[in-house]
Amino acid sequence: MSLSTALNTINSAFVTNAAQSAIISSNISNASTPGYARELANLITTAAGGVTVGSYTREANAALSDQLSSSTSQAAYEQALSDGLSTLSQTVSDSSSATSSSGATANGNSPSAMLANLQSALATYDATPSSTSAGQAVVTAASDLGSSLNAGANAVQSVRETADSDMASSVNTINSLLTQFSAVNATIVSGIASGADISGAEDSRDTILTQLSQQIGVSTVNNPDGSMSIYTDSGVTLFQGGVPRSVSFTPSPTLTDGMSGNAVTVDGVPITGANAPMAIQSGALAGYANLRDNVAPQYGAQLDQLAGGLIGAFAESDQTGGGAPTMPGLFTFAGATGVPSTAATTGLANEIEINANVDPSQGGNVNLLRDGGIADPTNPAYTYNTTGAASYTGRIQQLMSGLTTAQSFGGSTGLPTSASLTDYANDSVSWLQGANQAASNQVDYQNSLVSSATTALSNATGVNLDTEMTNMLNIENSYQTTAKLLTTVNTMFTTLLNAV
């Protein structure tokens, strides 16, 4: 080997040492940076016998990355459900830690508890039918029950409208992230073609994917040119060929009972809603859609059925056999022309109210509760107490029996289709408590999976300071050896020049 060749080899060694030191320094400084993957400098031997950095790579683990993405999406889905159910539970003064299965014992605000209060007030009235104050207590308890149902229906509407608004925000975030992803993806493709270090861009791309998976469940495919394609967890294309797809959604400012919200679409194809051919399954967007379209409406349907059952149980029928229609009594709703069937209760929880004819605060006569005639005081067909006796309890006992006698309820509510009003109300509170507790448990479980996946990925691709410090010491030793070699070559040059 000539002395000039030796100098070239020494120079390449110094340059390579400097490049390796820079990579190690970057690793150490980013040891605590979320999403940072350890970088490596790959060395190759030159034609002259020296060494140089041939390429840069970053530690990666596709399986663990996919697991983290999936866990993140599922955790976001469960959190969206849990937040909505927690809001609904406030209408029954419930929390995720409640253990009681009965609204009457769990709180004092649920329809179940209010129904128990009404039952108690009727029992007192039955014992003292001549007491106006006892009758007034029944009307007050009934009014509280109606207000509880109104509040529950309003909460359902509020939760649905909030979920709809959150869907709009989620779609905006998804479109923004896809635009960012497009720019980073292009940088990676061009960097690979030119041989540039793309490790930082790959870190950014992974970070964007993690943020995207919080909004919508995704899967990815790596392409030969270094680009990446993104699909929803149901297989719909979100990004391909360097082009982000258009994710669209039109919010619904008001979502009344029975009204459906708009679907989220990708290039015009629905990915949420009952008519979606490939509906998404995870991510916050899927959670909001499920809450808006299924979970909250199901609880709302339970309240509507309970309201319809109350109207029917307290309805008044023709006592003369003259063919007068059965009409709402103590409980009614605006524009009532009869007692609603179990298939026609939509919106009743929001509309149920106390009949003004029996409410003294509205100019009514509380004695009609005992005697009958609430439906129409001017029509004797609805009078039960035909003698006008102050001790009459027949109608009161009928009302009490109506609360505990099994009746039919509509399906698709998640509750039995045959039950007494008290049992149905308790079942509804229990359903809400159970759904809230299950969602809370799932949030904790999925978050633990995210934590485990994050730790595993960090261990596999993150920076180990002990390893980096060892590598730094090796480079220092290499530098010292190269410096000694430089001294030796320099001495040989000096000896040669002195000899000449």
Beta strands, then each sheet from edge to edge (+ up, - down):
strand 1: 39-45
strand 2: 51-58
strand 3: 218-222
strand 4: 228-232
strand 5: 237-240
strand 6: 243-244
strand 7: 247-248
strand 8: 265-266
strand 9: 269-270
strand 10: 331-332
strand 11: 353-354
strand 12: 407-408
strand 13: 418-419
sheet 1: 1+ 2-
sheet 2: 3+ 4- 5+ 6-
sheet 3: 7+ 8- 9+
sheet 4: 10+ 11-
sheet 5: 12+ 13-
end
